[in-house]
Amino acid sequence: MAEIFDDPFVNNATPWWLIIDPSTGYGNCQNNLEVGDVIEVLSSVPVYQVGMNGLTYHPQNMALLSWFAGQTPAQSASRHGAYSFPDETTVRHLSPAPLLPGCVAPPTP
């Protein structure tokens, strides 16, 4: 649901972002507001259990706008400067920046 509202037509561009799982080294590089894609690459993908009407749902954690905007915790409007919700510890670091298309680092002068 979060991706439907954040990027309904898959054209909500962001700066290029890169997330790498510290355990596996596998990464994901994109330049759109796919809030679930940031989390999917992580090997420890905690979910949040919600019980409702006798059923248990397991929604995935989502990356927050502050992560896509490259905001430091002090700049962030997110609760406690978090980069993910509802588990604020899922995404702990910002993407390296700036990145060129394909998540390539710009050449050094």
N, C-alpha and C positions, 0 to 999 in steps of 0.2 A: 504494500500500500504506500509506503514512503516513497518508493521510486516512481510510482504512478503520479503522485502529487508533485514531487520535486522535478521530474523530467518526463512529463507525459508523452512528448513526441521525440525523445532521445535527441534533442537538439539544444539542450541547455548547456552551453559551453562554459568551461572553467579553464583556468591555467592548467597546463599539463601537470599531472600528479603521478607519483610513483609510491607504491607501498611494497615493502619486501618483508616476508615472514622471517624473523630472526632465527627460527629453528630449521627451516627447510631451504632458505635462500630463494624460494620461488617468489616472483613478484607480479604486480599488475600495474600497467601504465595506461592511462586514459586521459582524455581532456573533456569529460562531461560529468554532469552532476548525478552520478550513479552511486547513491549513498550506501547501497548494499554491497556493491562490487569492491569497495575498499576493504570490507570485513571478510569477504569470501576467500581471499587469498591466505588469510591467517590460519595456521594449523590449530590454534586453540580458539575456536569460534564459539564463545559462550552464547547461549540463548537465554531468554528470560521466560520463565514459565508463568502462564496466566491461566487460572482456573475460572471458568465461567459456564453456568448452566450445565454443570456436570461433566464438562469437557475440559481438557487441558491443552492449551495452545502453546507453541514454542516460537514466538517471534524472534527474528534475528536482530542482533544489535545493528545499529546504523551509525555511519559517520555523520558528524554534524557540520553545519555551514562553516563554523570557525576553522575546521580542518581544511576545507576546500579553499577558504580565504587566506590561509597561511597565518592566522592570528596566533600570537603567543598567548599563553594562558592569561596573562595580565591584560591583554587587549580584548579577549573574548567576552562575549555576552553570555556564553554558556555557563551553566551551573558549575562552579569550581574550576572554570576554564577547561572543561572536558572536551574531548574530540569525538566521543562516541556516547550513545545512549541506547538502552538504559544502563548498561555496564560501563561506567566511566573509565574503566581501566583497559578496555579492549584495544583502543587506539591510543598509544602513549606519545607518539612523536609525529611531527609534521613531515610532509613530503619534502624532499630536497627541492630547493628553488634557487634561482629560476631554472626552468627546463625548456628545451626546445622541443619541437614535435618529435614524437617517438621517445620522449623522456631522455633525450641526450643533453648532457651538460654543455652549456655554451663554452666556446673556446676561451682560454685564458689569454688576456692581452699580453 
